[in-house]
Amino acid sequence: MSEILPPCPKCSSEYTYEMNALMVCPECGNEWVSAGATADDASFSGERVVKDAVGNVLSDGDTVTVVKTLKVKGSPSGIKAGTKVRNIRLVDGVDGHDIDCRIDGFGPMQLKSSVVKKA
């Protein structure tokens, strides 16, 4: 092993090891985030990362395009593939619907991130 790991900040032990993105000290049991962990890592930032159908990260205010035709109760045609939705808002919705938006001709509704693509 050519990688030099930092000593434990609690007991200064040199026998630390990595466990996923955490550093662990076997002598005192201390666990801490390594200095190499990025701020983009969702498990450490506490923020939920929402990705679209092709893997792009979505954020509030983005414009997205619907990638497949969606059936809507009360509407004979539904939402067609290619419909642009502007100014989305990410929410903790019901049943996987994590995008809150307003679609022209339909009004306010919630969409799943798996049926949209960032424009």
Summary of the structure (lengths in Angstrom):
residues: 119
radius of gyration: 21.9
end to end distance: 44.7
largest distance: 68.4
contacts: 272
relative contact order: 0.16
helix: 6%
strand: 29%
